């Protein structure tokens, strides 16, 4: 990053990161810091206040739109697609993801949907356009808000989709459906309980919520320092065992659980290919 060293000509960033990650995992396993101290450190670092959350989101998402367009699909979905085949184009797979989400939400025309962490608006616009629902999308990124509002106007959906620069913790209202895709990673372990209390509070009786997140195979502890500083500050990856208790502490009921591991691998591979082209 400082420009003082480059990998071999026949190597690339993926190979460098792979070596670094493998070494990091080994050094962490053999580290002298005890598990309770590591766990306490991870817990404190996930304390995302309102100010810290805005700062963290700005660090990652308020970058030049062209950077994300270089690797994402045309609708700027920044989460894993849903591939029906290994050769399916990314654009088709991302639309299939939107359809998959819509089916799980059991949408009906006229319903009110809250999209927590709406990104550049791809999912919200798709649901409004194809299912005739009214969507409120929340983001903390100024750049994402600008792009989402612009795309809503281009599609003539500005009266059907309302994008807001708003933290979910400060939001009120009642909705038939709640969806959150790729945002829960930014919540922080300290706030898991509060996140699902908010979902429970804004969800109307008989409502349905769908929460899509990257997950850890093991209980999340200390985040890789390089990732924490340069990529996702304040973004620990949760494990299922850390999330379920927070849900069970509310009136929410887990009715469906799906792992999209292979789909994400295919998505990342396509993002990597597009960025290098």
Beta strands, then each sheet from edge to edge (+ up, - down):
strand 1: 112-116
strand 2: 134-139
strand 3: 161-165
strand 4: 175-181
strand 5: 203-212
sheet 1: 3+ 2+ 1+ 4+ 5+
end
